């Protein structure tokens, strides 16, 4: 079974998640390609899809949105999963007691529910390094108020990423074993 893991990443944290998903899926015996959304012309030729993006202000990056919307028919016809990265820190709940990961879902998860019928969605914690910020983001990132609220570090939870990829592999293997 051939799986495409497509991603849009601004500073590399989401790319790392996509690569790890690909490694875990491969270790489960699946044939996997991991590619940037911008490097893909079309989504044809795969049996399943895992698509993800970094989220900023509750939105996926444009390249991921364009990929999903441009390939919606193909994605809707095959098993598809969506993921996002973004929340920083280790808190499980916010000040109001709400789940941090659930609260960080990009609006595309709801929008794409009818469009591609994903079998699952998942938000993963991201990573942030002040020194890697570039362009216009650098001006904002270096403001003292922003530096104080943006925890620096790699908060990606590799065990959660591996577990999600393993559950996808199990579902794909079970569906391909059915007559």
Secondary structure, DSSP 8 states (H G I E B T S, - for coil): -EEEEEEE-SSSHHHHHHHHHHHHHHHTT-EEEEEEGGG-S--TT-SEEEEEEEEETTEE-HHHHHHHHHTHHHHHHSEEEEEEE---SS-SB-TTS-BHHHHT--HHHHHHHHHH--SEEEEE--EE-GGG--THHHHHHTSHHHHHHS--EE---HHHHHHHHHHHHHHHHHHHH--
